[in-house]
Amino acid sequence: MKKTNLWTLLILAALLLSSGCSTENAPKTPESSGSASNTAAETSTPAGSESTDAADDSGLTEQVTQGPYYITGTNVLENGVLNYDNLEGEQIKVNGYVYAGATGTTPVVGAKIEIWQADNGGNYHPNSNGAASSYNASELSLRGFVTTDEDGYYEYMTIYPGEYTGRTRHIHTNTTADGYTGVITQLIIPSLSGDQMTADEDNIAQSLPAYNQVTFHEIDGLRATNFNYRLAAQ
């Protein structure tokens, strides 16, 4: 009888120890989940991103001057290629979305994004303005437009723009859509070693939100950046 009681006590003790171990391990489950979530968030951050603020696209896209080199009536880009004349320079990709309002992800379908920029030597083609019809086709380069799809998405290929006296590297855009207020802005492109002017010294760059100072990440050997536009409804 005593042996039976002893075995019963041993079994009960074993069960209590097992239950205690399970309870002790239970709180570690959400902690582990949190750790995995943080790792994923860090992994998804594009290489080259400098800060969370710089990637925050909230707020309507900021308007700036169109500058002295805007040409009206340029053509739609074939396959999204802005460097259709194969000018010298490093190929880059720009993509993103056009959204309605200062926040949210309501797409603006069929938005037109006109693009113009300097070549890698800091020259526009032409170094002037006016209507495209006033120039020969051979005089027009690094100019054209793309439109957004049903998701509000756009993309184009171009070359890394050059700097010129008084301006850091940048790309001009003019975004318009039916029912929305259009906006002319600039993507401020990172300076390269040896540049005469950085974004910190450029008045227009400093007048724009940090989001306009884009950063690049590499995909299959191609440098790419993302920029979203936010338009106000009329």
C-alpha positions, 0 to 999 in steps of 0.5 A: 500500500505504501509503495502505491502511495509513493508511486502516486506521489511521484507521478503527481510531482512529475505532472506538476513539474511538466505543467510549470515548465509549460507556463514558464515558456508561454510568455515567450511566444509573443516576444518571439513574434515581435522579434520576427516582425522587427527583422522583417521591417528592417529587411524591407527597408530599401538600401540607401534609405537615410531615415523614416522621415525621408520615406514618409509620403504623407501630405500633398506633393509640394509645388515649385517653380517649373524653371526656365527649361519646360517644353509643352506638348512633348510625346508619350514615352515609348516603353517608359524610356526617357533617354530615347536618344541613348545619351551617355549616362548611368541608367536609373529607374523611377517608379511610384504611384499617384494618390488622391489626397494627403493620405491614403492609397486611393489611386488617381487613374490616367494621371499624366506625369511630364518629365524633363531633366538635364543630361549627365553633363548638366545640359537640357535639350534644348536649353530653352523653353516653349512648345515642342512644335517649335523644335526639330525632333533632334533637338528634344531629348530627355523629355516626355510623359507617362500615364498611371495605370488602374492602380495609379502606378507609373514608371520610367527609365532615364539616366542619372541627371547632371548638376549645373551652376546653381543647382544640385542634381534633380528631375522635374515633373509636372503631374496633372489629372482630371478633377485634381489640381496639378503640381510641378515638383522636383525629385532631388537626386543624391549628389556624387563625390566631387559635385559643386553643390549638394541638396543642403546648399540648394535653395529649391531642394531646401524648400521641399519636404525631405521626401523629395530627396530621393534615395536609391536601391539596387535591383539586379544591377540597376539603381532605382528609386520610388516617388509617390505623388499626392494630388488635391481634388478640385 
